[in-house]
Amino acid sequence: MASANNVTELIITGLFQDPKVQRVCFVLFLPVYLATVVGNGIIVLTVNISKSLHSPMYFFLGYLSLVEICYSSTVVPKFITDLLVKVKTISLKGCLAQIFFFHFFGVTEILLLAVMAYDRYVAICKPLYYTAIMSRPVCHCLVVGSWLGGFFHSIIQIFITIPLPFCGPNVIDHYFCDLHPLFKIACTDTFVVGIIMFINSGLFSVFSFLFLVSSYIVILFNLRNHSAEGRHKALSTCASHIMVVILFFGPAIFLYLRPASTYTEDKLVAVFYTVITPMLNPIIYTLRNAEVKNAIRKLWGKKVNSRIG
């Protein structure tokens, strides 16, 4: 059991071993993380303050941006600070906490993306019933359900990890704590827990991705019955959603559908979905959505003018 562990502290190898390369990474990744927090934070504030962004789509977008900040913050701040130290360590309890919150916010994001796909389906395929189906109580229930889904997913991950004995070595070949690298240093056969993780993470990601792709195929098919202006607006919105889905699910499926073995490219793929993708999402949503861009300009333009005045 976990109480019999000899290991209480873990050493993280990091992304690269060369100190010069690590310093370069620090200079590159710190602005990326700050852009992630600021960009997603602007969307959260704009959606909550702007009167023109009170539809369900923007309600969900605000929560998605909030989750992006939390998701990135479970890994990136420690990753960035570790780039400046020679020996990178984390306690076993801290490692388990990082795994829990990383999967919690990751799955919450997946479920929110599914909710946003459902919202677009109702808006485009059942426009006459949209306001009745996507009422404010229903939107709140869908968001709460997304958070609960992420919580229960992460609880399963932790429950299968806590009983594993860790008696040494205590070196994790990664730049943050995740299930694959942690299973490698367990002092027992992890085949069964690997299968559980494969189902809970890998297959869940695949089925969620297929559901989202199917939803957008149905939506695009139904756009034939809309006017040219309606098609253009809906396509612009759906294109943003589809881009985010591909950026998020591609790396997740790549990592969690395989057995727990040593793959050097895993770290680089992980950098993409922990550091880069959370920064790209607000850019994608604002660049392809005129309403969000206009709301941001109006809101923050007023604040600047009021300060000058």
Solvent accessible surface area in square Angstrom, and as a share of the most:
residue,aa,sasa,rsa
1,M,145,0.65
2,A,36,0.28
3,S,113,0.73
4,A,75,0.58
5,N,24,0.12
6,N,117,0.60
7,V,13,0.08
8,T,103,0.60
9,E,91,0.41
10,L,0,0.00
11,I,60,0.30
12,I,5,0.03
13,T,32,0.19
14,G,3,0.02
15,L,15,0.07
16,F,76,0.32
17,Q,125,0.55
18,D,68,0.35
19,P,82,0.51
20,K,143,0.61
21,V,55,0.32
22,Q,14,0.06
23,R,127,0.46
24,V,85,0.49
25,C,8,0.05
26,F,47,0.20
27,V,101,0.58
28,L,105,0.52
29,F,23,0.10
30,L,62,0.31
31,P,75,0.47
32,V,25,0.14
33,Y,33,0.13
34,L,95,0.47
35,A,43,0.34
36,T,0,0.00
37,V,50,0.29
38,V,88,0.51
39,G,19,0.19
40,N,1,0.01
41,G,18,0.17
42,I,52,0.26
43,I,2,0.01
44,V,27,0.16
45,L,84,0.42
46,T,1,0.00
47,V,11,0.06
48,N,105,0.54
49,I,85,0.43
50,S,13,0.08
51,K,183,0.77
52,S,79,0.51
53,L,1,0.00
54,H,100,0.45
55,S,46,0.30
56,P,18,0.11
57,M,19,0.09
58,Y,8,0.03
59,F,23,0.10
60,F,0,0.00
61,L,6,0.03
62,G,6,0.06
63,Y,69,0.26
64,L,2,0.01
65,S,3,0.02
66,L,66,0.33
67,V,0,0.00
68,E,2,0.01
69,I,34,0.17
70,C,36,0.22
71,Y,7,0.03
72,S,1,0.00
73,S,41,0.26
74,T,27,0.16
75,V,1,0.01
76,V,1,0.00
77,P,47,0.30
78,K,59,0.25
79,F,4,0.02
80,I,6,0.03
81,T,81,0.47
82,D,12,0.06
83,L,7,0.04
84,L,102,0.51
85,V,70,0.40
86,K,194,0.82
87,V,93,0.53
88,K,10,0.04
89,T,49,0.28
90,I,21,0.11
91,S,54,0.35
92,L,18,0.09
93,K,172,0.73
94,G,26,0.25
95,C,0,0.00
96,L,27,0.14
97,A,46,0.35
98,Q,19,0.08
99,I,0,0.00
100,F,33,0.14
101,F,91,0.38
102,F,8,0.03
103,H,11,0.05
104,F,26,0.11
105,F,24,0.10
106,G,8,0.07
107,V,9,0.05
108,T,0,0.00
109,E,0,0.00
110,I,8,0.04
111,L,44,0.22
112,L,0,0.00
113,L,3,0.02
114,A,20,0.15
115,V,16,0.09
116,M,3,0.01
117,A,0,0.00
118,Y,84,0.32
119,D,0,0.00
120,R,31,0.11
121,Y,63,0.24
122,V,1,0.01
123,A,23,0.18
124,I,11,0.05
125,C,32,0.19
126,K,85,0.36
127,P,77,0.48
128,L,164,0.81
129,Y,138,0.53
130,Y,32,0.12
131,T,114,0.66
132,A,78,0.60
133,I,54,0.27
134,M,6,0.03
135,S,35,0.23
136,R,101,0.37
137,P,89,0.56
138,V,56,0.32
139,C,0,0.00
140,H,82,0.37
141,C,92,0.55
142,L,50,0.25
143,V,7,0.04
144,V,83,0.48
145,G,38,0.36
146,S,2,0.02
147,W,60,0.21
148,L,90,0.45
149,G,25,0.24
150,G,0,0.00
151,F,81,0.34
152,F,119,0.50
153,H,13,0.06
154,S,0,0.00
155,I,43,0.22
156,I,77,0.39
157,Q,0,0.00
158,I,17,0.09
159,F,133,0.55
160,I,22,0.11
161,T,0,0.00
162,I,67,0.34
163,P,56,0.35
164,L,12,0.06
165,P,41,0.26
166,F,3,0.01
167,C,66,0.40
168,G,30,0.29
169,P,101,0.63
170,N,45,0.23
171,V,63,0.36
172,I,0,0.00
173,D,68,0.35
174,H,13,0.06
175,Y,5,0.02
176,F,2,0.01
177,C,0,0.00
178,D,8,0.04
179,L,0,0.00
180,H,18,0.08
181,P,6,0.04
182,L,0,0.00
183,F,5,0.02
184,K,83,0.35
185,I,14,0.07
186,A,15,0.11
187,C,50,0.30
188,T,64,0.37
189,D,120,0.62
190,T,27,0.16
191,F,137,0.57
192,V,104,0.59
193,V,21,0.12
194,G,18,0.18
195,I,75,0.38
196,I,62,0.32
197,M,3,0.01
198,F,64,0.27
199,I,96,0.49
200,N,22,0.12
201,S,5,0.03
202,G,0,0.00
203,L,53,0.26
204,F,60,0.25
205,S,5,0.03
206,V,31,0.18
207,F,130,0.54
208,S,14,0.09
209,F,53,0.22
210,L,93,0.46
211,F,103,0.43
212,L,0,0.00
213,V,55,0.31
214,S,59,0.38
215,S,15,0.10
216,Y,7,0.03
217,I,106,0.54
218,V,66,0.38
219,I,0,0.00
220,L,69,0.34
221,F,118,0.49
222,N,40,0.20
223,L,5,0.02
224,R,154,0.56
225,N,123,0.63
226,H,58,0.26
227,S,75,0.48
228,A,71,0.55
229,E,146,0.66
230,G,26,0.25
231,R,88,0.32
232,H,136,0.61
233,K,124,0.53
234,A,14,0.11
235,L,82,0.41
236,S,24,0.15
237,T,15,0.09
238,C,1,0.00
239,A,29,0.23
240,S,3,0.02
241,H,5,0.02
242,I,50,0.25
243,M,83,0.37
244,V,0,0.00
245,V,4,0.02
246,I,98,0.50
247,L,37,0.19
248,F,11,0.05
249,F,0,0.00
250,G,39,0.38
251,P,14,0.09
252,A,13,0.10
253,I,37,0.19
254,F,79,0.33
255,L,8,0.04
256,Y,14,0.05
257,L,59,0.29
258,R,48,0.18
259,P,97,0.61
260,A,41,0.32
261,S,48,0.31
262,T,93,0.54
263,Y,74,0.28
264,T,115,0.67
265,E,73,0.33
266,D,17,0.09
267,K,28,0.12
268,L,104,0.52
269,V,34,0.20
270,A,0,0.00
271,V,14,0.08
272,F,70,0.29
273,Y,8,0.03
274,T,1,0.00
275,V,2,0.01
276,I,42,0.21
277,T,1,0.01
278,P,1,0.01
279,M,37,0.17
280,L,47,0.23
281,N,3,0.01
282,P,8,0.05
283,I,76,0.38
284,I,13,0.07
285,Y,8,0.03
286,T,22,0.13
287,L,118,0.58
288,R,104,0.38
289,N,19,0.10
290,A,65,0.50
291,E,68,0.31
292,V,1,0.01
293,K,63,0.27
294,N,66,0.34
295,A,3,0.03
296,I,37,0.19
297,R,150,0.55
298,K,134,0.57
299,L,22,0.11
300,W,70,0.25
301,G,28,0.27
302,K,140,0.59
303,K,72,0.31
304,V,81,0.47
305,N,99,0.51
306,S,80,0.52
307,R,206,0.75
308,I,137,0.70
309,G,97,0.94
